[in-house]
Amino acid sequence: MLSVKLRKSLSGFNLDVNFTVSIPSYSLILGPSGAGKSLTLKIIAGLMRPDMASIQWRDKEIAFLPPEKREVVYLPQTLALFPHKTVYQNIIYTFKARHISVDKRYVTEIIDKFQVTPFLNRYPSSLSGGEQQRVALARAIAARPKVLLLDEPLASLDFHLKMNLIDFLKRIKKAFSLTIIHVTHDPIEAFKLAENLFILEKGKLTFQGTVKELFMTASSGFSAEVVRQLKSLIPNFSNY
Ligand SMILES: Nc1ncnc2c1ncn2[C@@H]1O[C@H](COP(=O)(O)OP(=O)(O)OP(=O)(O)O)[C@@H](O)[C@H]1O
């Protein structure tokens, strides 16, 4: 299990969340802009100091470990690919940063799974948004995370590419036995991906459960804005 309890106050904004997910699993945090989704991921990854946190990974407290010791990788919305490194150099970066030899077999598996062979020698700026997304995910997986935190990973993609990458994310979760937490404000990603769904509004979780349970409780428990978004995206919402 991954159990997360955290609190953080920042310039008038109060984050207070408490949730548990099984291992491996695919969880979505859905919520409007400014709800505290990115803050939640950054604190889990160790990139932001909380006021209070307990993060238990397989019964071990990791909240006080430095980021590189957590087996957690955070992929920011900006992707943060190194522009002056080729795709291959980006993917093997984690080995270089840790001063360990490149595990060629593992890297070949990643290159194959992420289908990045055709552009290994190119630079990120020459790739499409979806290709850059795959490279960023490949680099994240190369670090051998147990927990992968994705911050709006599909936000800038068109519908077709988004659907392709949704299938792809499901496959990598299975292939690498990952526990993924993916934040978004797009309900369609939640419906396609989530095994567990969390709705975060103004720093508090207002719903935790499956997508099906969300539909069954849709008339209460979370804001009119979230219900409106769901209804506009899912034509037969009211039939669930
Ligand atoms: N470093 C910071 N200093 C002060 N306030 C911050 C900081 N980072 C985030 N906040 C505030 O905390 C709140 C939650 O921010 P967060 O980035 O987690 O929202 P979000 O749900 O990810 O939103 P979005 O969907 O727009 O990315 C916002 O009000 C934001 O302005």
The ligand as a MOL file (V3000), in Angstrom:
LIG
                    3D

  0  0  0     0  0            999 V3000
M  V30 BEGIN CTAB
M  V30 COUNTS 31 33 0 0 0
M  V30 BEGIN ATOM
M  V30 1 N 5.3660 27.9350 -4.2540 0
M  V30 2 C 4.1690 28.4370 -3.9670 0
M  V30 3 N 4.0460 29.5450 -3.2030 0
M  V30 4 C 2.8300 30.0660 -2.8730 0
M  V30 5 N 1.6590 29.5170 -3.2750 0
M  V30 6 C 1.7360 28.4020 -4.0460 0
M  V30 7 C 2.9730 27.8100 -4.4360 0
M  V30 8 N 2.7140 26.7070 -5.2030 0
M  V30 9 C 1.3770 26.6440 -5.2890 0
M  V30 10 N 0.7850 27.6540 -4.6000 0
M  V30 11 C -0.6500 27.8820 -4.4580 0
M  V30 12 O -1.2340 26.7040 -3.9650 0
M  V30 13 C -2.5060 26.4860 -4.6010 0
M  V30 14 C -2.5240 25.0990 -5.2350 0
M  V30 15 O -1.5760 25.0730 -6.3070 0
M  V30 16 P -1.3650 23.7950 -7.2450 0
M  V30 17 O -0.2630 24.1420 -8.1950 0
M  V30 18 O -1.1740 22.5970 -6.4120 0
M  V30 19 O -2.7660 23.7140 -8.0000 0
M  V30 20 P -3.2500 22.6730 -9.1130 0
M  V30 21 O -4.4590 21.9830 -8.5660 0
M  V30 22 O -2.1120 21.8220 -9.5380 0
M  V30 23 O -3.6920 23.6750 -10.2790 0
M  V30 24 P -3.5090 23.6170 -11.8990 0
M  V30 25 O -4.5310 22.6370 -12.4000 0
M  V30 26 O -3.8160 25.0380 -12.3100 0
M  V30 27 O -2.0730 23.2200 -12.1780 0
M  V30 28 C -2.7120 27.6060 -5.5770 0
M  V30 29 O -3.5250 28.5760 -4.9610 0
M  V30 30 C -1.3140 28.1470 -5.7930 0
M  V30 31 O -1.3430 29.5270 -6.1150 0
M  V30 END ATOM
M  V30 BEGIN BOND
M  V30 1 1 1 2
M  V30 2 1 2 3
M  V30 3 2 2 7
M  V30 4 2 3 4
M  V30 5 1 4 5
M  V30 6 2 5 6
M  V30 7 1 6 7
M  V30 8 1 6 10
M  V30 9 1 7 8
M  V30 10 2 8 9
M  V30 11 1 9 10
M  V30 12 1 10 11
M  V30 13 1 11 12
M  V30 14 1 11 30
M  V30 15 1 12 13
M  V30 16 1 13 14
M  V30 17 1 13 28
M  V30 18 1 14 15
M  V30 19 1 15 16
M  V30 20 2 16 17
M  V30 21 1 16 18
M  V30 22 1 16 19
M  V30 23 1 19 20
M  V30 24 2 20 21
M  V30 25 1 20 22
M  V30 26 1 20 23
M  V30 27 1 23 24
M  V30 28 2 24 25
M  V30 29 1 24 26
M  V30 30 1 24 27
M  V30 31 1 28 29
M  V30 32 1 28 30
M  V30 33 1 30 31
M  V30 END BOND
M  V30 END CTAB
M  END
